[in-house]
Amino acid sequence: LEITPEFASKVGAAFGSTLPKGSSVSTSRDSHRFSRVINRALICGLAATGVHVADMRVMPASVARFKAGAFNRMAGIHVNLCPEDPNQIEIKFYDREGRDLATAQQKPIERLFNREDFRRVSLNEAGDITFPARVVEYYRDELMTHIDAEAIRKKGFRLVVDYAFSGASSIFSAILGKLNCEVIALNAFHDESGHFRTKRDFRQSLEHLAQVVKSLGANLGMMLDPNAEKLYFVDDQGRIIHDEQSLLTWVALVLQVVPQARIAVPISATHVIEALAAKAGATVLRTKTSSRALMTAALHEKAYFCGDQHGGTIFQDFQPAFDGLMSAARLLELLAKHPQPLSKVVDELPKFHLEAKQIPCPWEAKGKVMRQAMEFAQGHETQLVDGVKVFLNKDEWILILPDP
């Protein structure tokens, strides 16, 4: 109800006004009809400010983000239905490296939007609209050069892949075909009603994937999110590996194959990661909990692997952004080089205990809460990377984190 074509056109004009006249921006969307409406309204707003638009139309967000700067594009926009709510739509902005926009880049857009102070150009200066070809082929070819395809082919994996009705099905199926994988595909077609899943639907999808993996004796089950940015997986015993356990599994696999790697994880992740890294001689970088912070660590800190507890992973040698397709391919590569199946890797993970709770808090009370947290932290070791992290002893800590 709030994000209308008029709203989107103004957002496009505000974003375009922050970019140099004559610059280029890429746009993409999911397959829902209303995403198309909003995407076209955004394009109109951008073009009206003298910004050229390369419209990729229906494209997974991870593919659309790939090497935007290589095509001389200053930034990009992706439109999709909110995965958790069918009545909400998301407009995502990213920079030329494919990272989410920094707060400093968001502020001018908000200011121009609220003031409706958009740049106007003459008829001859209006932005051009093009539809780039062979984007998928370029992405697919580049991905194949960044993995050890021969090692995966020799392993001959049997996989179950849930594409979650995303546009990634046609892209990734071709990649898996080149990797000599036997694939059982689930939900590998476009469906407008499949773009959103409640938490219950999401859990049921994972449980169904686990059942199929177990019944067919597959080596691995993988599920992408509708934007193909996140990856969730099931081991060869049909156990769902998610949240903190998923991140720990990634770290264990990476350190087994790439010892002494630089790894970036959020400040909220378990400190068992440091214990694993110490054994391998690796370096752990702690970042803020935002996806932008992980993307920046990948780009500027040259962290080989960056990951969060929600299925998001980044391999900076390919692109500094969440990419479920690259994550799936790299997971196969790591397993192909590992002497044991995934279930053994999971069984050998150190034990940890973590509890998180969300507490409603009025905006005006956040400062008071954080001040009290700082008072409580006096006399204890603290970290202020994001929020207030207080170490009670060697093995226990508390993180008080305000919602941005």
C-alpha positions as CSV (number, residue, x, y, z in Angstrom):
1,L,0.0,0.0,0.0
2,E,2.9,2.4,0.7
3,I,5.3,1.4,-2.0
4,T,3.3,2.5,-5.1
5,P,4.6,3.3,-8.6
6,E,4.6,7.0,-7.7
7,F,6.7,6.3,-4.6
8,A,9.1,4.1,-6.6
9,S,9.5,6.8,-9.3
10,K,10.5,9.3,-6.6
11,V,12.9,6.9,-5.1
12,G,14.5,6.3,-8.5
13,A,14.7,10.1,-9.0
14,A,16.3,10.6,-5.6
15,F,18.9,7.9,-6.2
16,G,19.6,9.1,-9.7
17,S,20.1,12.7,-8.3
18,T,23.0,11.4,-6.1
19,L,24.8,10.0,-9.1
20,P,26.7,11.9,-11.8
21,K,24.7,12.8,-14.9
22,G,25.3,10.3,-17.7
23,S,26.3,7.5,-15.3
24,S,24.8,4.0,-15.6
25,V,22.8,1.9,-13.1
26,S,21.6,-1.8,-13.4
27,T,18.1,-2.9,-12.4
28,S,16.7,-6.3,-11.8
29,R,13.7,-8.0,-10.1
30,D,12.1,-11.3,-9.3
31,S,9.3,-12.7,-11.4
32,H,6.3,-11.3,-9.5
33,R,4.1,-9.0,-11.6
34,F,4.2,-6.2,-9.0
35,S,8.0,-6.3,-8.8
36,R,7.9,-5.6,-12.6
37,V,5.6,-2.6,-12.0
38,I,7.9,-1.1,-9.3
39,N,11.0,-1.9,-11.3
40,R,9.7,0.1,-14.3
41,A,8.7,3.0,-12.1
42,L,12.2,3.1,-10.7
43,I,13.6,3.1,-14.2
44,C,11.5,6.1,-15.1
45,G,12.7,8.0,-12.1
46,L,16.3,7.2,-12.9
47,A,16.1,8.1,-16.5
48,A,14.4,11.4,-15.8
49,T,17.6,12.5,-13.9
50,G,19.9,11.7,-16.8
51,V,21.1,8.3,-15.6
52,H,21.3,5.4,-18.0
53,V,19.7,2.2,-17.0
54,A,20.7,-1.4,-17.9
55,D,17.6,-3.4,-17.1
56,M,18.3,-7.1,-16.5
57,R,14.6,-7.9,-15.9
58,V,14.1,-11.2,-14.0
59,M,17.4,-12.0,-12.5
60,P,18.6,-13.4,-9.1
61,A,20.0,-10.6,-6.9
62,S,23.3,-12.4,-6.6
63,V,23.8,-12.6,-10.3
64,A,22.7,-9.0,-10.8
65,R,25.2,-7.8,-8.3
66,F,28.1,-9.5,-10.0
67,K,30.9,-7.2,-11.1
68,A,28.6,-4.2,-11.7
69,G,31.7,-2.0,-11.9
70,A,33.2,-4.1,-14.7
71,F,30.4,-2.9,-17.0
72,N,31.0,0.8,-15.9
73,R,27.8,0.8,-13.7
74,M,27.9,3.0,-10.7
75,A,25.3,1.1,-8.7
76,G,22.3,-1.3,-8.9
77,I,18.8,-1.8,-7.7
78,H,17.0,-5.1,-7.1
79,V,13.2,-5.4,-6.5
80,N,11.6,-8.4,-4.9
81,L,8.8,-9.6,-2.8
82,C,9.7,-9.8,0.9
83,P,10.3,-13.6,1.6
84,E,8.5,-13.5,4.9
85,D,5.5,-11.3,4.0
86,P,3.5,-11.4,0.7
87,N,2.2,-7.9,1.3
88,Q,5.6,-6.3,1.4
89,I,8.1,-5.5,-1.3
90,E,11.8,-4.8,-1.0
91,I,13.9,-2.3,-3.0
92,K,17.6,-3.1,-2.5
93,F,20.4,-0.7,-3.5
94,Y,24.0,-1.8,-4.0
95,D,27.2,0.0,-5.1
96,R,29.6,-0.7,-8.0
97,E,31.3,-3.5,-6.0
98,G,27.9,-5.2,-5.3
99,R,27.8,-4.2,-1.6
100,D,24.8,-2.9,0.2
101,L,24.9,0.9,0.3
102,A,26.7,2.4,3.3
103,T,24.7,4.7,5.7
104,A,26.6,7.7,4.3
105,Q,25.3,6.9,0.9
106,Q,21.7,6.3,2.1
107,K,21.3,9.6,3.9
108,P,21.5,11.8,0.7
109,I,18.9,9.6,-1.0
110,E,16.5,9.9,2.0
111,R,17.1,13.7,2.1
112,L,16.4,14.2,-1.6
113,F,13.4,11.9,-1.4
114,N,11.8,13.7,1.5
115,R,12.4,17.2,0.0
116,E,11.5,16.0,-3.5
117,D,14.5,17.9,-4.6
118,F,15.3,15.9,-7.8
119,R,17.7,16.8,-10.6
120,R,15.9,17.7,-13.8
121,V,17.5,17.4,-17.3
122,S,16.5,18.5,-20.8
123,L,14.8,16.1,-23.2
124,N,18.1,15.3,-24.9
125,E,19.9,14.4,-21.7
126,A,17.3,11.8,-20.5
127,G,18.9,8.5,-19.6
128,D,18.9,5.6,-22.1
129,I,17.3,2.2,-21.2
130,T,19.0,-0.9,-22.5
131,F,18.6,-4.7,-21.9
132,P,22.0,-6.3,-21.6
133,A,22.4,-9.7,-23.2
134,R,24.5,-12.7,-22.1
135,V,24.6,-11.7,-18.4
136,V,23.9,-15.2,-17.2
137,E,26.5,-16.7,-19.6
138,Y,29.2,-14.3,-18.4
139,Y,28.4,-15.0,-14.7
140,R,28.3,-18.8,-15.3
141,D,31.7,-18.8,-17.1
142,E,33.3,-16.7,-14.4
143,L,32.0,-18.9,-11.6
144,M,33.4,-22.0,-13.3
145,T,36.9,-20.4,-13.4
146,H,36.8,-19.8,-9.6
147,I,36.2,-23.4,-8.5
148,D,38.1,-26.7,-8.8
149,A,35.7,-28.2,-11.3
150,E,37.8,-31.4,-11.8
151,A,37.8,-32.3,-8.1
152,I,34.0,-32.0,-8.0
153,R,33.6,-34.1,-11.2
154,K,35.7,-36.9,-9.8
155,K,33.5,-37.0,-6.7
156,G,30.3,-37.5,-8.7
157,F,27.9,-36.0,-6.0
158,R,24.3,-37.0,-5.7
159,L,22.4,-33.8,-4.7
160,V,18.9,-32.7,-3.9
161,V,18.5,-28.9,-4.7
162,D,15.4,-26.8,-3.7
163,Y,15.5,-23.7,-5.9
164,A,12.6,-22.1,-4.0
165,F,10.9,-21.0,-7.2
166,S,13.7,-18.6,-7.9
167,G,15.2,-17.6,-11.3
168,A,18.4,-19.5,-10.3
169,S,17.1,-22.9,-11.4
170,S,18.1,-22.5,-15.1
171,I,21.5,-20.9,-14.2
172,F,22.6,-23.4,-11.5
173,S,21.3,-26.5,-13.2
174,A,23.6,-25.8,-16.2
175,I,26.6,-25.4,-13.7
176,L,25.8,-28.6,-11.9
177,G,25.5,-30.4,-15.3
178,K,29.1,-29.4,-16.1
179,L,30.2,-30.7,-12.6
180,N,29.0,-34.2,-13.2
181,C,26.5,-34.0,-10.4
182,E,23.3,-36.2,-10.3
183,V,20.6,-33.7,-9.3
184,I,17.1,-34.1,-7.9
185,A,15.6,-30.7,-8.3
186,L,12.7,-29.3,-6.2
187,N,10.6,-26.2,-7.0
188,A,12.7,-25.5,-10.1
189,F,10.2,-23.2,-11.8
190,H,8.8,-19.7,-11.5
191,D,5.8,-19.3,-9.3
192,E,4.5,-16.0,-8.0
193,S,3.1,-17.5,-4.9
194,G,6.4,-19.2,-4.1
195,H,8.3,-15.9,-3.5
196,F,7.3,-15.7,0.1
197,R,7.4,-18.2,2.9
198,T,6.4,-17.8,6.5
199,K,8.9,-19.2,9.1
200,R,6.7,-22.3,9.3
201,D,6.8,-22.7,5.5
202,F,10.5,-22.3,5.5
203,R,10.9,-24.9,8.2
204,Q,8.6,-27.3,6.4
205,S,10.6,-26.9,3.2
206,L,13.8,-27.7,5.0
207,E,12.2,-30.8,6.6
208,H,10.9,-31.9,3.2
209,L,14.4,-31.5,1.7
210,A,15.9,-33.5,4.6
211,Q,13.4,-36.3,4.0
212,V,14.2,-36.5,0.3
213,V,18.0,-36.5,1.0
214,K,17.6,-39.4,3.4
215,S,15.2,-41.5,1.3
216,L,17.3,-41.1,-1.8
217,G,20.7,-41.6,-0.1
218,A,22.0,-38.3,-1.4
219,N,25.4,-36.8,-0.4
220,L,23.9,-33.4,0.3
221,G,20.7,-31.3,0.2
222,M,20.8,-27.6,-0.6
223,M,18.1,-24.9,-0.5
224,L,18.5,-21.4,-2.0
225,D,16.4,-18.4,-0.9
226,P,14.2,-16.8,-3.6
227,N,16.9,-14.2,-4.3
228,A,19.7,-16.9,-4.6
229,E,21.7,-15.0,-2.0
230,K,21.5,-17.4,0.9
231,L,22.2,-21.1,1.1
232,Y,20.8,-23.7,3.6
233,F,21.9,-27.3,3.6
234,V,21.2,-30.8,4.9
235,D,23.9,-33.4,5.5
236,D,24.0,-36.9,4.1
237,Q,22.2,-38.3,7.2
238,G,19.2,-36.0,6.6
239,R,20.0,-33.5,9.4
240,I,19.2,-29.9,8.8
241,I,22.4,-27.7,9.3
242,H,21.3,-24.2,10.1
243,D,22.0,-21.0,12.0
244,E,25.2,-21.0,14.1
245,Q,25.9,-24.7,13.3
246,S,25.9,-23.9,9.6
247,L,28.5,-21.1,10.1
248,L,30.6,-23.3,12.2
249,T,30.5,-26.1,9.5
250,W,31.6,-23.6,6.9
251,V,34.5,-22.5,9.0
252,A,35.6,-26.1,9.7
253,L,35.5,-27.0,6.0
254,V,37.4,-23.9,4.9
255,L,40.1,-24.3,7.5
256,Q,40.5,-28.0,6.6
257,V,41.2,-27.1,2.9
258,V,42.6,-23.6,3.3
259,P,44.5,-23.5,6.6
260,Q,45.7,-20.0,7.8
261,A,42.8,-18.4,5.9
262,R,41.5,-15.0,7.0
263,I,37.9,-15.4,8.1
264,A,35.3,-12.6,8.9
265,V,32.3,-13.3,11.1
266,P,29.8,-11.0,13.0
267,I,30.5,-10.0,16.6
268,S,27.4,-12.1,17.5
269,A,28.8,-15.4,16.3
270,T,30.1,-18.1,18.8
271,H,33.7,-17.8,20.0
272,V,34.2,-21.5,19.2
273,I,35.2,-20.2,15.8
274,E,38.4,-18.6,17.4
275,A,39.2,-22.1,18.9
276,L,38.9,-23.7,15.5
277,A,41.0,-21.0,13.9
278,A,43.8,-21.2,16.5
279,K,44.3,-24.9,15.7
280,A,44.7,-24.1,12.0
281,G,46.7,-20.9,12.4
282,A,44.0,-18.8,10.9
283,T,42.9,-15.2,11.6
284,V,39.4,-14.3,12.7
285,L,38.1,-10.8,12.0
286,R,35.0,-9.7,13.9
287,T,32.6,-7.3,12.1
288,K,29.3,-5.5,12.8
289,T,26.2,-7.7,12.3
290,S,25.1,-5.9,9.1
291,S,25.6,-7.6,5.7
292,R,27.4,-4.4,4.5
293,A,30.1,-4.9,7.2
294,L,30.8,-8.5,6.0
295,M,31.0,-7.3,2.4
296,T,33.4,-4.6,3.3
297,A,35.6,-7.1,5.2
298,A,35.6,-9.3,2.1
299,L,36.6,-6.3,-0.1
300,H,39.1,-4.4,2.0
301,E,40.4,-7.0,4.6
302,K,40.8,-9.7,1.9
303,A,39.1,-12.3,4.1
304,Y,38.9,-15.5,2.2
305,F,35.6,-16.4,3.8
306,C,32.9,-14.2,5.3
307,G,29.7,-15.7,6.8
308,D,26.8,-15.0,9.1
309,Q,24.4,-17.2,11.0
310,H,21.5,-16.8,8.5
311,G,22.8,-18.7,5.5
312,G,24.8,-15.8,4.0
313,T,28.4,-16.5,2.9
314,I,30.9,-14.5,0.8
315,F,34.0,-15.7,-1.1
316,Q,35.8,-12.5,-2.0
317,D,37.8,-14.1,-4.8
318,F,34.5,-14.2,-6.8
319,Q,32.5,-11.2,-5.5
320,P,32.2,-9.4,-2.2
321,A,28.5,-10.0,-1.7
322,F,26.2,-12.8,-0.6
323,D,25.9,-15.3,-3.4
324,G,24.0,-18.6,-2.9
325,L,25.1,-20.1,-6.2
326,M,28.8,-19.5,-5.6
327,S,28.4,-20.8,-2.0
328,A,26.8,-24.0,-3.3
329,A,29.6,-24.5,-5.8
330,R,32.3,-23.8,-3.2
331,L,30.6,-26.1,-0.7
332,L,30.8,-28.9,-3.3
333,E,34.5,-28.1,-3.9
334,L,35.3,-28.1,-0.2
335,L,33.5,-31.4,0.3
336,A,35.2,-32.9,-2.7
337,K,38.6,-32.1,-1.1
338,H,37.6,-33.3,2.3
339,P,38.3,-36.9,3.2
340,Q,35.0,-37.3,5.2
341,P,31.3,-36.8,4.4
342,L,29.5,-33.7,5.6
343,S,27.9,-35.6,8.5
344,K,31.4,-36.5,10.0
345,V,32.4,-32.8,9.8
346,V,29.2,-31.8,11.7
347,D,29.8,-34.6,14.3
348,E,33.3,-33.3,15.0
349,L,32.2,-29.7,15.6
350,P,32.9,-28.4,19.1
351,K,29.9,-28.0,21.4
352,F,28.6,-24.5,22.1
353,H,25.5,-22.9,23.7
354,L,23.9,-19.7,22.5
355,E,20.7,-18.0,23.3
356,A,19.2,-14.9,21.6
357,K,16.2,-12.9,22.5
358,Q,14.5,-9.9,20.9
359,I,13.1,-7.3,23.3
360,P,10.8,-4.5,22.2
361,C,12.2,-1.1,23.1
362,P,10.9,2.4,22.3
363,W,13.3,4.4,20.0
364,E,13.8,7.1,22.6
365,A,14.8,4.5,25.3
366,K,17.6,3.0,23.3
367,G,20.2,5.4,24.5
368,K,19.3,4.8,28.1
369,V,19.5,1.0,27.6
370,M,23.0,1.3,26.1
371,R,24.2,3.6,28.9
372,Q,23.1,1.1,31.4
373,A,24.8,-1.7,29.5
374,M,28.1,0.3,29.6
375,E,27.7,0.8,33.3
376,F,27.1,-2.9,33.8
377,A,30.2,-3.6,31.7
378,Q,32.6,-1.7,34.0
379,G,35.2,-4.0,35.4
380,H,34.7,-6.5,32.6
381,E,36.4,-7.0,29.2
382,T,34.3,-5.4,26.6
383,Q,34.1,-5.1,22.8
384,L,32.3,-2.2,21.1
385,V,32.4,-3.3,17.5
386,D,28.6,-3.3,17.4
387,G,26.5,-2.7,20.5
388,V,28.1,-3.7,23.8
389,K,29.7,-7.1,24.2
390,V,30.6,-8.0,27.7
391,F,32.8,-11.0,28.6
392,L,31.7,-12.4,32.0
393,N,34.6,-15.0,32.0
394,K,36.6,-17.0,29.5
395,D,33.6,-18.9,28.1
396,E,30.6,-16.6,28.7
397,W,29.6,-13.3,27.1
398,I,26.6,-11.1,26.6
399,L,25.9,-8.9,23.6
400,I,23.4,-6.0,23.8
401,L,22.7,-4.9,20.3
402,P,20.3,-2.1,19.3
403,D,18.3,-2.6,16.1
404,P,19.5,0.0,13.6
